[in-house]
Amino acid sequence: MISTSTGSSKAPRASLRAHISLLLGQKDGEHYDAERGQAIVRIVLVPLFSLYAIPALILTNSTGTLVTVFAIYATLYFPLGWLLLYDIIKHPGNYLWRRIAAMTGDYVAMTFAMSAGDAATLPVYATLLWVTVGYGLRFGSSYLAAATAAALAAIGVTTLLNEYWQTNPYLVLTLVVTAILVPGYVLVLIKRLQKAYTLAHEANLAKSRFLAQASHDLRQPIHAISLFTACLRDAGLGREEQQMVENIDRSLQGLSHLFRSLLDISTLDSGKVTPRIDAIPIAAIIENIGQQNAQSAQWAKVTLRAVPSKCYVRVDEALLTTMIQNIVTNALKYASGRPVLVGCRRRGGKLAIEIYDRGDGIAEEHLPRVFEEFYQIRERGDKDVEGVGLGLPIVRRLGQLMGLSISMRSVKGKGTAMIIEGLQIVPAPAARATSAAPKLPSVIEGLRILLIEDDEDVLLATAMLLEKWGCLVQAETAPPAEGTECDILITDFDLGQRQTGTDCIAAVREQTGRDVLAIIMTGHDEARVRADLDDPTIPILSKPVRPAELRSVLTAQVLQRRELVAR
């Protein structure tokens, strides 16, 4: 999860060219190499170009040195086009010399063709104009200006060498005016499109910043309410009060899913999400999904089943978990009271994760749009379902980041299948000997915790919860000025007064003279915090943090430290 930034002023121009490239064949989610695309077009068109020009010269009885030179040049130019494509593939990137060489080759070929013939080769001018505009659309306004100059030079050389052109001055004038006006008009359109794109780009960044900030600010009170609710569960309430707490908790979980989606989409919009690929047991991910959704499945009266798999795959565990979680959340919402199945299947030497539900299914006309952001299927008489239509768009975009394909099959009235394909299967890593873990209560009971949180409601709620678990808590709204004895530090990231969780951890470790265990809880995106922290061993929990998640991470940290000490 990453914060957005405006980037350099060159970004809109580069993105504009990428946007225009979409018109020339870019597929969604793929990087389009304009120079490579142009080289492929050249290889296809050069033979077609020659098949027209050479017979046209022969049929009009054109002879002479120019015709011979053109024939030789056309014969050599085709293999040179292949060499250029090979160099682009071998050495991708923007090389000015290569583009100049390609442009020179293109315009020399067209100049030879127009000069060698009379009226029969005049249609070559259409190719000249098309190539000129193409350079501008692919590479920008500076290349459009250079291509226009090259086109005018080609017309001038042709006029000097061709008698037909010399005897038709108004034709030449028309071609010159067209060669200036068409690229000039295209340049105006490019500038307007660039301006429109820049405004849209800035609006998109503003939206992302708003989503990230709103999500962060609203997570704090939701996080506090969630922790207070967890404390109420253990407060010896009566049956009616316990049911009320249960209802509050259910509503909070729905709200939590919504804010996670908002933060996820703003993070993806920033373009800075980088997958951390590792060998992961798929069974652990599916088991984790089952545990996370057990309560929600019970509320929805859904039988959530998982088919275990022993495969290990190369993937980013957090991103894949988010993908499956979003799909399962959708299944629980739309297949209430019916079974949901999560399983794996080998396909083409790779692993696919499949999630099936027996809900009402999706009508065929809606299927092409279900991966669009904020698109929701609403029909007259449908019951209200929480959400804003971001779950599946996030799934699709995360899949693209990791090179995975997402597909859906759905039959109205019978159910839906979501399939994540392309997971690379790898051998299981060598097993490590682990010491037997003590029972949970003995791990965290009596644990000395230094809790630092600038929001007093969150501080009080977290302290109450930790104390109910038997921990000894020192709660502070800022890092203590003097050293304090603690087993583990739990801190927020933004602490006010220009202090962050990173500063807090460094200060506490310096005061105690020990590498104190630490956990960060934050409403910001994880990648931003991780970059500032620069320590992969410190867990980062995204608010609102579920009590079970906090207890699990707390326990794991203590057990890992005891295992290291035992070694």
Buried (B, 14 or more C-beta within 10 A) or exposed (E): BBBBEEBEEEBBBEBBBBBBBEEBEBEEEEEBBBBBBBBBBBBEBBEEBBEBBBEBBBEBEBEEEBBEEBBEBBEEBBEBBEEBBEBBEEEEEEEEEBBEBBBEBBBBBBBBBBBBBBEBBBBBBEBBBEBBBBBBBBBBBEBBBBBBBBBBEBBEBBBEBBEBBEEBEEBBEEBBEBBEEBBEEBBEEBEEEBEEBBEEBEEEBEBBBEBBBBBBEBBBEBBBBBBBBBBBBEEEEEEEEBEEBBEBBBEBBBBBBBBBBBBBBBBBBBEBBEBEBEBBBBBEBBEBBBEBBEBBBEBBEBEBEBEEBEBBBEBBBBBBBBBBBBBBBBBBBBBBEBBBBBBBEEEEEBBBBBBBBBBBBBEEEBBEEBBEBEBBBEEEEEEEEEBEBBBBBBBBBBBBBBEBEBEBBBEEEEBBBBBBBBBBBBEEEEEEEEEEEEEEEEBBEEBEBBBBBBBEBBBBBBBBBBBBBEBBBBBBBEBBEEEBEBBBBBBBBBBEEEBBBBBBBEBBBEBBEEEBBBBBBBBBBBBBBBEBBEEEEBBBBBBBBBBEBBBBBBBEBBBEBBEEEEE
